[in-house]
């Protein structure tokens, strides 16, 4: 009887896990679609939320097309049959964000903005970047696990 209860709990956990993964995949597709269609609007919103002061910084010319491409990558990652290489890449990107979020943000800002030193981030951005890094790592691990289970 104890085994049956354990099996039911395990099955329930699996169903909840699958529902969560399905919802996360759909969310990625929607976010990716919005970013692919309206990259400037997404960037403007992110700046308003994350920057206390943008200073004299300006976006580099390649950023808008790159944001559109990022949106398309989110759409691909959100597909249930997505390529595990994309998920693995996301997992790798998560490590510096988790381990050194401030340094990673400074590097990313320098790549994306001219005069990035004048940008003042909101105080919550660094801890959230660390959490996003962890999320990326978990997505990468899930992608690898899914890839291994489908190949068996």
VMD Tcl script that builds the backbone (N, CA, C; Angstrom):
set m [mol new atoms 456]
animate dup $m
set s [atomselect $m all]
$s set {name element resname resid chain x y z} {
  {N N UNK 1 A 0.816 -1.189 0.000}
  {CA C UNK 1 A 0.000 0.000 0.000}
  {C C UNK 1 A 0.861 1.254 0.000}
  {N N UNK 2 A 1.943 1.209 0.739}
  {CA C UNK 2 A 2.863 2.340 0.773}
  {C C UNK 2 A 3.443 2.614 -0.626}
  {N N UNK 3 A 3.739 1.553 -1.359}
  {CA C UNK 3 A 4.281 1.688 -2.710}
  {C C UNK 3 A 3.267 2.342 -3.639}
  {N N UNK 4 A 1.975 1.972 -3.504}
  {CA C UNK 4 A 0.938 2.565 -4.344}
  {C C UNK 4 A 0.829 4.071 -4.106}
  {N N UNK 5 A 0.868 4.472 -2.828}
  {CA C UNK 5 A 0.794 5.905 -2.508}
  {C C UNK 5 A 1.997 6.631 -3.096}
  {N N UNK 6 A 3.177 6.009 -2.983}
  {CA C UNK 6 A 4.383 6.627 -3.534}
  {C C UNK 6 A 4.256 6.764 -5.044}
  {N N UNK 7 A 3.738 5.735 -5.701}
  {CA C UNK 7 A 3.571 5.772 -7.155}
  {C C UNK 7 A 2.589 6.861 -7.570}
  {N N UNK 8 A 1.489 7.007 -6.804}
  {CA C UNK 8 A 0.519 8.049 -7.123}
  {C C UNK 8 A 1.136 9.432 -6.957}
  {N N UNK 9 A 1.902 9.631 -5.886}
  {CA C UNK 9 A 2.577 10.917 -5.685}
  {C C UNK 9 A 3.584 11.181 -6.791}
  {N N UNK 10 A 4.309 10.157 -7.175}
  {CA C UNK 10 A 5.283 10.301 -8.254}
  {C C UNK 10 A 4.588 10.667 -9.554}
  {N N UNK 11 A 3.480 10.009 -9.848}
  {CA C UNK 11 A 2.722 10.285 -11.061}
  {C C UNK 11 A 2.181 11.712 -11.032}
  {N N UNK 12 A 1.657 12.137 -9.871}
  {CA C UNK 12 A 1.153 13.497 -9.729}
  {C C UNK 12 A 2.279 14.498 -9.947}
  {N N UNK 13 A 3.431 14.239 -9.366}
  {CA C UNK 13 A 4.587 15.118 -9.529}
  {C C UNK 13 A 4.982 15.203 -11.000}
  {N N UNK 14 A 4.965 14.063 -11.690}
  {CA C UNK 14 A 5.315 14.046 -13.106}
  {C C UNK 14 A 4.325 14.880 -13.907}
  {N N UNK 15 A 3.034 14.749 -13.618}
  {CA C UNK 15 A 2.027 15.512 -14.347}
  {C C UNK 15 A 2.171 17.002 -14.089}
  {N N UNK 16 A 2.401 17.376 -12.832}
  {CA C UNK 16 A 2.606 18.789 -12.521}
  {C C UNK 16 A 3.847 19.307 -13.237}
  {N N UNK 17 A 4.907 18.500 -13.237}
  {CA C UNK 17 A 6.141 18.886 -13.916}
  {C C UNK 17 A 5.917 19.087 -15.400}
  {N N UNK 18 A 5.193 18.184 -16.030}
  {CA C UNK 18 A 4.918 18.299 -17.458}
  {C C UNK 18 A 4.063 19.527 -17.755}
  {N N UNK 19 A 3.068 19.797 -16.904}
  {CA C UNK 19 A 2.224 20.975 -17.101}
  {C C UNK 19 A 3.049 22.251 -16.959}
  {N N UNK 20 A 3.955 22.266 -16.012}
  {CA C UNK 20 A 4.819 23.434 -15.815}
  {C C UNK 20 A 5.728 23.635 -17.014}
  {N N UNK 21 A 6.301 22.547 -17.513}
  {CA C UNK 21 A 7.173 22.639 -18.689}
  {C C UNK 21 A 6.379 23.132 -19.894}
  {N N UNK 22 A 5.166 22.616 -20.069}
  {CA C UNK 22 A 4.328 23.045 -21.190}
  {C C UNK 22 A 4.018 24.535 -21.089}
  {N N UNK 23 A 3.671 24.994 -19.888}
  {CA C UNK 23 A 3.364 26.417 -19.696}
  {C C UNK 23 A 4.610 27.270 -19.950}
  {N N UNK 24 A 5.761 26.820 -19.473}
  {CA C UNK 24 A 7.003 27.566 -19.690}
  {C C UNK 24 A 7.337 27.635 -21.183}
  {N N UNK 25 A 7.128 26.543 -21.888}
  {CA C UNK 25 A 7.391 26.531 -23.334}
  {C C UNK 25 A 6.477 27.501 -24.069}
  {N N UNK 26 A 5.214 27.515 -23.712}
  {CA C UNK 26 A 4.272 28.444 -24.346}
  {C C UNK 26 A 4.646 29.891 -24.036}
  {N N UNK 27 A 5.069 30.131 -22.810}
  {CA C UNK 27 A 5.486 31.482 -22.424}
  {C C UNK 27 A 6.697 31.918 -23.234}
  {N N UNK 28 A 7.671 31.020 -23.406}
  {CA C UNK 28 A 8.847 31.346 -24.218}
  {C C UNK 28 A 8.459 31.702 -25.644}
  {N N UNK 29 A 7.536 30.957 -26.207}
  {CA C UNK 29 A 7.102 31.225 -27.579}
  {C C UNK 29 A 6.440 32.605 -27.668}
  {N N UNK 30 A 5.565 32.930 -26.717}
  {CA C UNK 30 A 4.888 34.234 -26.730}
  {C C UNK 30 A 5.896 35.368 -26.551}
  {N N UNK 31 A 6.794 35.228 -25.582}
  {CA C UNK 31 A 7.820 36.255 -25.354}
  {C C UNK 31 A 8.696 36.403 -26.592}
  {N N UNK 32 A 9.083 35.281 -27.175}
  {CA C UNK 32 A 9.907 35.319 -28.382}
  {C C UNK 32 A 9.200 35.997 -29.543}
  {N N UNK 33 A 7.927 35.722 -29.693}
  {CA C UNK 33 A 7.142 36.336 -30.759}
  {C C UNK 33 A 7.065 37.852 -30.571}
  {N N UNK 34 A 6.810 38.279 -29.346}
  {CA C UNK 34 A 6.746 39.722 -29.065}
  {C C UNK 34 A 8.097 40.379 -29.344}
  {N N UNK 35 A 9.180 39.737 -28.889}
  {CA C UNK 35 A 10.510 40.313 -29.114}
  {C C UNK 35 A 10.881 40.328 -30.591}
  {N N UNK 36 A 10.510 39.286 -31.329}
  {CA C UNK 36 A 10.827 39.238 -32.757}
  {C C UNK 36 A 10.054 40.303 -33.536}
  {N N UNK 37 A 8.818 40.548 -33.145}
  {CA C UNK 37 A 7.990 41.525 -33.860}
  {C C UNK 37 A 8.240 42.972 -33.423}
  {N N UNK 38 A 8.538 43.163 -32.133}
  {CA C UNK 38 A 8.682 44.519 -31.588}
  {C C UNK 38 A 9.969 44.660 -30.768}
  {N N UNK 39 A 11.124 44.442 -31.376}
  {CA C UNK 39 A 12.366 44.457 -30.585}
  {C C UNK 39 A 12.638 45.800 -29.908}
  {N N UNK 40 A 12.361 46.898 -30.590}
  {CA C UNK 40 A 12.615 48.213 -29.989}
  {C C UNK 40 A 11.717 48.456 -28.775}
  {N N UNK 41 A 10.465 48.056 -28.877}
  {CA C UNK 41 A 9.545 48.208 -27.752}
  {C C UNK 41 A 9.974 47.384 -26.550}
  {N N UNK 42 A 10.447 46.166 -26.787}
  {CA C UNK 42 A 10.928 45.312 -25.698}
  {C C UNK 42 A 12.153 45.938 -25.042}
  {N N UNK 43 A 13.073 46.461 -25.857}
  {CA C UNK 43 A 14.279 47.093 -25.313}
  {C C UNK 43 A 13.913 48.338 -24.514}
  {N N UNK 44 A 13.024 49.160 -25.048}
  {CA C UNK 44 A 12.596 50.367 -24.322}
  {C C UNK 44 A 11.975 50.007 -22.971}
  {N N UNK 45 A 11.122 48.996 -22.957}
  {CA C UNK 45 A 10.495 48.564 -21.709}
  {C C UNK 45 A 11.545 48.053 -20.723}
  {N N UNK 46 A 12.466 47.240 -21.207}
  {CA C UNK 46 A 13.522 46.704 -20.334}
  {C C UNK 46 A 14.376 47.824 -19.751}
  {N N UNK 47 A 14.675 48.840 -20.566}
  {CA C UNK 47 A 15.464 49.972 -20.066}
  {C C UNK 47 A 14.709 50.736 -18.984}
  {N N UNK 48 A 13.421 50.980 -19.207}
  {CA C UNK 48 A 12.628 51.708 -18.208}
  {C C UNK 48 A 12.561 50.949 -16.885}
  {N N UNK 49 A 12.504 49.631 -16.972}
  {CA C UNK 49 A 12.392 48.813 -15.771}
  {C C UNK 49 A 13.739 48.656 -15.065}
  {N N UNK 50 A 14.800 48.402 -15.819}
  {CA C UNK 50 A 16.087 48.007 -15.226}
  {C C UNK 50 A 17.059 49.150 -14.957}
  {N N UNK 51 A 16.885 50.292 -15.615}
  {CA C UNK 51 A 17.836 51.390 -15.445}
  {C C UNK 51 A 17.251 52.464 -14.531}
  {N N UNK 52 A 18.047 52.877 -13.559}
  {CA C UNK 52 A 17.663 54.064 -12.799}
  {C C UNK 52 A 18.024 55.301 -13.610}
  {N N UNK 53 A 19.145 55.197 -14.346}
  {CA C UNK 53 A 19.584 56.304 -15.194}
  {C C UNK 53 A 20.341 55.713 -16.380}
  {N N UNK 54 A 19.895 56.064 -17.585}
  {CA C UNK 54 A 20.567 55.572 -18.796}
  {C C UNK 54 A 21.817 56.384 -19.097}
  {N N UNK 55 A 21.939 57.541 -18.528}
  {CA C UNK 55 A 23.099 58.380 -18.768}
  {C C UNK 55 A 23.187 58.796 -20.232}
  {N N UNK 56 A 24.385 58.862 -20.734}
  {CA C UNK 56 A 24.636 59.270 -22.121}
  {C C UNK 56 A 24.781 58.077 -23.068}
  {N N UNK 57 A 24.426 56.902 -22.611}
  {CA C UNK 57 A 24.617 55.702 -23.425}
  {C C UNK 57 A 23.653 55.664 -24.606}
  {N N UNK 58 A 24.103 55.021 -25.682}
  {CA C UNK 58 A 23.250 54.803 -26.862}
  {C C UNK 58 A 23.421 53.360 -27.324}
  {N N UNK 59 A 22.340 52.811 -27.844}
  {CA C UNK 59 A 22.390 51.446 -28.362}
  {C C UNK 59 A 23.307 51.373 -29.577}
  {N N UNK 60 A 24.026 50.285 -29.692}
  {CA C UNK 60 A 24.830 50.052 -30.900}
  {C C UNK 60 A 23.890 49.642 -32.045}
  {N N UNK 61 A 24.320 49.857 -33.263}
  {CA C UNK 61 A 23.452 49.673 -34.433}
  {C C UNK 61 A 22.985 48.230 -34.641}
  {N N UNK 62 A 23.725 47.267 -34.196}
  {CA C UNK 62 A 23.383 45.860 -34.434}
  {C C UNK 62 A 22.398 45.295 -33.413}
  {N N UNK 63 A 22.058 46.046 -32.372}
  {CA C UNK 63 A 21.281 45.505 -31.261}
  {C C UNK 63 A 19.837 45.170 -31.653}
  {N N UNK 64 A 19.172 46.024 -32.417}
  {CA C UNK 64 A 17.771 45.764 -32.792}
  {C C UNK 64 A 17.661 44.479 -33.617}
  {N N UNK 65 A 18.474 44.303 -34.683}
  {CA C UNK 65 A 18.402 43.021 -35.407}
  {C C UNK 65 A 18.764 41.822 -34.524}
  {N N UNK 66 A 19.707 42.003 -33.602}
  {CA C UNK 66 A 20.083 40.907 -32.705}
  {C C UNK 66 A 18.935 40.562 -31.756}
  {N N UNK 67 A 18.196 41.575 -31.305}
  {CA C UNK 67 A 17.043 41.323 -30.430}
  {C C UNK 67 A 15.968 40.553 -31.192}
  {N N UNK 68 A 15.778 40.896 -32.456}
  {CA C UNK 68 A 14.808 40.166 -33.292}
  {C C UNK 68 A 15.230 38.698 -33.416}
  {N N UNK 69 A 16.516 38.466 -33.638}
  {CA C UNK 69 A 17.050 37.103 -33.724}
  {C C UNK 69 A 16.879 36.373 -32.391}
  {N N UNK 70 A 17.127 37.071 -31.285}
  {CA C UNK 70 A 16.937 36.477 -29.963}
  {C C UNK 70 A 15.483 36.030 -29.791}
  {N N UNK 71 A 14.544 36.842 -30.244}
  {CA C UNK 71 A 13.137 36.458 -30.176}
  {C C UNK 71 A 12.872 35.170 -30.933}
  {N N UNK 72 A 13.456 35.044 -32.124}
  {CA C UNK 72 A 13.293 33.813 -32.906}
  {C C UNK 72 A 13.909 32.615 -32.184}
  {N N UNK 73 A 15.041 32.835 -31.503}
  {CA C UNK 73 A 15.663 31.747 -30.744}
  {C C UNK 73 A 14.784 31.321 -29.566}
  {N N UNK 74 A 14.122 32.295 -28.903}
  {CA C UNK 74 A 13.201 31.948 -27.812}
  {C C UNK 74 A 12.050 31.101 -28.351}
  {N N UNK 75 A 11.567 31.442 -29.553}
  {CA C UNK 75 A 10.483 30.663 -30.160}
  {C C UNK 75 A 10.952 29.233 -30.406}
  {N N UNK 76 A 12.161 29.087 -30.955}
  {CA C UNK 76 A 12.692 27.741 -31.202}
  {C C UNK 76 A 12.887 26.968 -29.907}
  {N N UNK 77 A 13.398 27.634 -28.885}
  {CA C UNK 77 A 13.624 26.975 -27.600}
  {C C UNK 77 A 12.306 26.567 -26.951}
  {N N UNK 78 A 11.257 27.351 -27.167}
  {CA C UNK 78 A 9.960 27.061 -26.575}
  {C C UNK 78 A 9.220 25.904 -27.213}
  {N N UNK 79 A 9.640 25.486 -28.379}
  {CA C UNK 79 A 8.991 24.338 -29.013}
  {C C UNK 79 A 9.328 23.082 -28.223}
  {N N UNK 80 A 8.365 22.207 -28.045}
  {CA C UNK 80 A 8.573 20.992 -27.243}
  {C C UNK 80 A 9.630 20.083 -27.854}
  {N N UNK 81 A 9.792 20.128 -29.160}
  {CA C UNK 81 A 10.789 19.287 -29.818}
  {C C UNK 81 A 12.051 20.079 -30.150}
  {N N UNK 82 A 12.342 21.092 -29.322}
  {CA C UNK 82 A 13.455 21.988 -29.610}
  {C C UNK 82 A 14.786 21.263 -29.578}
  {N N UNK 83 A 15.730 21.841 -30.262}
  {CA C UNK 83 A 17.074 21.308 -30.347}
  {C C UNK 83 A 17.761 21.393 -28.984}
  {N N UNK 84 A 18.327 20.297 -28.536}
  {CA C UNK 84 A 18.977 20.298 -27.224}
  {C C UNK 84 A 20.231 21.165 -27.217}
  {N N UNK 85 A 20.831 21.396 -28.373}
  {CA C UNK 85 A 22.020 22.251 -28.427}
  {C C UNK 85 A 21.674 23.675 -28.003}
  {N N UNK 86 A 20.505 24.143 -28.384}
  {CA C UNK 86 A 20.070 25.488 -27.999}
  {C C UNK 86 A 19.862 25.578 -26.486}
  {N N UNK 87 A 19.224 24.577 -25.914}
  {CA C UNK 87 A 19.032 24.542 -24.467}
  {C C UNK 87 A 20.354 24.425 -23.729}
  {N N UNK 88 A 21.267 23.629 -24.261}
  {CA C UNK 88 A 22.591 23.482 -23.649}
  {C C UNK 88 A 23.348 24.801 -23.691}
  {N N UNK 89 A 23.247 25.509 -24.811}
  {CA C UNK 89 A 23.892 26.819 -24.926}
  {C C UNK 89 A 23.349 27.772 -23.868}
  {N N UNK 90 A 22.049 27.765 -23.688}
  {CA C UNK 90 A 21.429 28.614 -22.681}
  {C C UNK 90 A 21.953 28.255 -21.288}
  {N N UNK 91 A 22.113 26.960 -21.024}
  {CA C UNK 91 A 22.668 26.521 -19.749}
  {C C UNK 91 A 24.078 27.037 -19.527}
  {N N UNK 92 A 24.874 27.041 -20.574}
  {CA C UNK 92 A 26.252 27.544 -20.476}
  {C C UNK 92 A 26.251 29.044 -20.204}
  {N N UNK 93 A 25.379 29.773 -20.875}
  {CA C UNK 93 A 25.269 31.219 -20.672}
  {C C UNK 93 A 24.863 31.530 -19.229}
  {N N UNK 94 A 24.107 30.644 -18.615}
  {CA C UNK 94 A 23.646 30.863 -17.254}
  {C C UNK 94 A 24.745 30.856 -16.201}
  {N N UNK 95 A 25.839 30.133 -16.439}
  {CA C UNK 95 A 26.882 30.032 -15.421}
  {C C UNK 95 A 27.504 31.368 -15.039}
  {N N UNK 96 A 27.960 32.184 -15.978}
  {CA C UNK 96 A 28.524 33.474 -15.541}
  {C C UNK 96 A 27.483 34.381 -14.887}
  {N N UNK 97 A 26.229 34.279 -15.333}
  {CA C UNK 97 A 25.183 35.097 -14.714}
  {C C UNK 97 A 24.943 34.673 -13.261}
  {N N UNK 98 A 25.032 33.379 -13.004}
  {CA C UNK 98 A 24.836 32.880 -11.648}
  {C C UNK 98 A 26.039 33.204 -10.761}
  {N N UNK 99 A 27.240 32.986 -11.289}
  {CA C UNK 99 A 28.445 33.104 -10.467}
  {C C UNK 99 A 28.965 34.537 -10.327}
  {N N UNK 100 A 28.806 35.345 -11.365}
  {CA C UNK 100 A 29.322 36.727 -11.337}
  {C C UNK 100 A 28.342 37.648 -12.060}
  {N N UNK 101 A 27.169 37.868 -11.499}
  {CA C UNK 101 A 26.135 38.618 -12.223}
  {C C UNK 101 A 26.524 40.062 -12.538}
  {N N UNK 102 A 27.175 40.763 -11.624}
  {CA C UNK 102 A 27.542 42.166 -11.863}
  {C C UNK 102 A 28.547 42.266 -13.010}
  {N N UNK 103 A 29.556 41.432 -12.984}
  {CA C UNK 103 A 30.560 41.437 -14.052}
  {C C UNK 103 A 29.930 41.066 -15.394}
  {N N UNK 104 A 29.033 40.082 -15.372}
  {CA C UNK 104 A 28.360 39.662 -16.603}
  {C C UNK 104 A 27.497 40.788 -17.155}
  {N N UNK 105 A 26.740 41.456 -16.282}
  {CA C UNK 105 A 25.913 42.585 -16.720}
  {C C UNK 105 A 26.770 43.714 -17.277}
  {N N UNK 106 A 27.871 44.042 -16.615}
  {CA C UNK 106 A 28.765 45.096 -17.106}
  {C C UNK 106 A 29.300 44.754 -18.493}
  {N N UNK 107 A 29.671 43.503 -18.691}
  {CA C UNK 107 A 30.182 43.062 -19.997}
  {C C UNK 107 A 29.093 43.144 -21.063}
  {N N UNK 108 A 27.887 42.675 -20.722}
  {CA C UNK 108 A 26.777 42.715 -21.680}
  {C C UNK 108 A 26.403 44.150 -22.028}
  {N N UNK 109 A 26.373 45.029 -21.027}
  {CA C UNK 109 A 26.052 46.436 -21.284}
  {C C UNK 109 A 27.107 47.079 -22.180}
  {N N UNK 110 A 28.377 46.755 -21.960}
  {CA C UNK 110 A 29.456 47.309 -22.795}
  {C C UNK 110 A 29.335 46.828 -24.243}
  {N N UNK 111 A 28.852 45.615 -24.435}
  {CA C UNK 111 A 28.662 45.101 -25.795}
  {C C UNK 111 A 27.493 45.787 -26.498}
  {N N UNK 112 A 26.442 46.089 -25.759}
  {CA C UNK 112 A 25.191 46.567 -26.339}
  {C C UNK 112 A 25.119 48.097 -26.445}
  {N N UNK 113 A 25.779 48.813 -25.518}
  {CA C UNK 113 A 25.674 50.270 -25.462}
  {C C UNK 113 A 27.029 50.945 -25.636}
  {N N UNK 114 A 27.010 52.072 -26.362}
  {CA C UNK 114 A 28.153 52.979 -26.356}
  {C C UNK 114 A 28.055 53.772 -25.059}
  {N N UNK 115 A 29.166 54.048 -24.427}
  {CA C UNK 115 A 29.198 54.783 -23.145}
  {C C UNK 115 A 28.388 54.069 -22.063}
  {N N UNK 116 A 28.544 52.766 -21.956}
  {CA C UNK 116 A 27.762 51.984 -20.993}
  {C C UNK 116 A 28.117 52.306 -19.540}
  {N N UNK 117 A 29.260 52.896 -19.308}
  {CA C UNK 117 A 29.672 53.225 -17.933}
  {C C UNK 117 A 28.725 54.249 -17.294}
  {N N UNK 118 A 27.999 55.003 -18.110}
  {CA C UNK 118 A 27.093 56.009 -17.561}
  {C C UNK 118 A 25.743 55.434 -17.134}
  {N N UNK 119 A 25.505 54.140 -17.406}
  {CA C UNK 119 A 24.242 53.503 -17.048}
  {C C UNK 119 A 24.256 53.161 -15.562}
  {N N UNK 120 A 23.170 53.511 -14.888}
  {CA C UNK 120 A 22.999 53.144 -13.486}
  {C C UNK 120 A 21.839 52.159 -13.395}
  {N N UNK 121 A 22.158 50.939 -12.966}
  {CA C UNK 121 A 21.141 49.890 -12.871}
  {C C UNK 121 A 20.307 50.049 -11.606}
  {N N UNK 122 A 19.069 49.607 -11.678}
  {CA C UNK 122 A 18.220 49.533 -10.488}
  {C C UNK 122 A 18.849 48.502 -9.539}
  {N N UNK 123 A 18.694 48.687 -8.238}
  {CA C UNK 123 A 19.372 47.812 -7.274}
  {C C UNK 123 A 18.949 46.342 -7.324}
  {N N UNK 124 A 17.779 46.033 -7.839}
  {CA C UNK 124 A 17.309 44.661 -7.894}
  {C C UNK 124 A 17.812 43.884 -9.108}
  {N N UNK 125 A 18.465 44.556 -10.055}
  {CA C UNK 125 A 18.844 43.914 -11.321}
  {C C UNK 125 A 19.890 42.821 -11.117}
  {N N UNK 126 A 20.900 43.064 -10.298}
  {CA C UNK 126 A 21.962 42.063 -10.102}
  {C C UNK 126 A 21.411 40.775 -9.474}
  {N N UNK 127 A 20.618 40.845 -8.388}
  {CA C UNK 127 A 20.063 39.596 -7.848}
  {C C UNK 127 A 19.142 38.871 -8.838}
  {N N UNK 128 A 18.385 39.617 -9.608}
  {CA C UNK 128 A 17.510 38.986 -10.607}
  {C C UNK 128 A 18.356 38.328 -11.704}
  {N N UNK 129 A 19.458 38.958 -12.096}
  {CA C UNK 129 A 20.353 38.355 -13.094}
  {C C UNK 129 A 20.898 37.022 -12.588}
  {N N UNK 130 A 21.225 36.972 -11.308}
  {CA C UNK 130 A 21.707 35.715 -10.716}
  {C C UNK 130 A 20.607 34.648 -10.796}
  {N N UNK 131 A 19.378 35.010 -10.473}
  {CA C UNK 131 A 18.257 34.065 -10.537}
  {C C UNK 131 A 18.010 33.612 -11.973}
  {N N UNK 132 A 18.115 34.529 -12.927}
  {CA C UNK 132 A 17.946 34.163 -14.342}
  {C C UNK 132 A 19.055 33.205 -14.770}
  {N N UNK 133 A 20.267 33.436 -14.274}
  {CA C UNK 133 A 21.364 32.511 -14.564}
  {C C UNK 133 A 21.039 31.103 -14.097}
  {N N UNK 134 A 20.504 30.989 -12.894}
  {CA C UNK 134 A 20.107 29.680 -12.376}
  {C C UNK 134 A 19.007 29.078 -13.243}
  {N N UNK 135 A 18.035 29.884 -13.626}
  {CA C UNK 135 A 16.960 29.404 -14.493}
  {C C UNK 135 A 17.516 28.890 -15.826}
  {N N UNK 136 A 18.449 29.634 -16.414}
  {CA C UNK 136 A 19.064 29.199 -17.674}
  {C C UNK 136 A 19.776 27.862 -17.509}
  {N N UNK 137 A 20.473 27.693 -16.400}
  {CA C UNK 137 A 21.165 26.429 -16.152}
  {C C UNK 137 A 20.153 25.293 -16.038}
  {N N UNK 138 A 19.061 25.529 -15.324}
  {CA C UNK 138 A 18.030 24.495 -15.185}
  {C C UNK 138 A 17.392 24.159 -16.529}
  {N N UNK 139 A 17.164 25.164 -17.370}
  {CA C UNK 139 A 16.623 24.917 -18.713}
  {C C UNK 139 A 17.610 24.077 -19.519}
  {N N UNK 140 A 18.890 24.404 -19.408}
  {CA C UNK 140 A 19.920 23.633 -20.105}
  {C C UNK 140 A 19.950 22.183 -19.653}
  {N N UNK 141 A 19.888 21.959 -18.336}
  {CA C UNK 141 A 19.883 20.591 -17.809}
  {C C UNK 141 A 18.638 19.834 -18.258}
  {N N UNK 142 A 17.488 20.503 -18.243}
  {CA C UNK 142 A 16.239 19.880 -18.686}
  {C C UNK 142 A 16.330 19.509 -20.168}
  {N N UNK 143 A 16.934 20.375 -20.942}
  {CA C UNK 143 A 17.093 20.126 -22.372}
  {C C UNK 143 A 17.993 18.916 -22.615}
  {N N UNK 144 A 19.068 18.811 -21.856}
  {CA C UNK 144 A 19.971 17.667 -21.994}
  {C C UNK 144 A 19.258 16.384 -21.577}
  {N N UNK 145 A 18.516 16.450 -20.456}
  {CA C UNK 145 A 17.786 15.276 -19.974}
  {C C UNK 145 A 16.751 14.833 -21.000}
  {N N UNK 146 A 16.034 15.811 -21.593}
  {CA C UNK 146 A 15.024 15.487 -22.612}
  {C C UNK 146 A 15.675 14.852 -23.831}
  {N N UNK 147 A 16.844 15.355 -24.205}
  {CA C UNK 147 A 17.560 14.825 -25.345}
  {C C UNK 147 A 17.990 13.384 -25.103}
  {N N UNK 148 A 18.468 13.105 -23.889}
  {CA C UNK 148 A 18.907 11.742 -23.558}
  {C C UNK 148 A 17.721 10.784 -23.509}
  {N N UNK 149 A 16.573 11.238 -22.986}
  {CA C UNK 149 A 15.412 10.341 -22.876}
  {C C UNK 149 A 14.808 10.026 -24.246}
  {N N UNK 150 A 14.883 10.951 -25.186}
  {CA C UNK 150 A 14.335 10.695 -26.523}
  {C C UNK 150 A 15.279 9.842 -27.354}
  {N N UNK 151 A 16.572 9.831 -27.018}
  {CA C UNK 151 A 17.520 9.035 -27.792}
  {C C UNK 151 A 17.563 7.581 -27.327}
  {N N UNK 152 A 16.986 7.318 -26.144}
  {CA C UNK 152 A 17.013 5.945 -25.613}
  {C C UNK 152 A 15.890 5.100 -26.133}
}
mol reanalyze $m
mol bondsrecalc $m
mol representation Tube
mol addrep $m
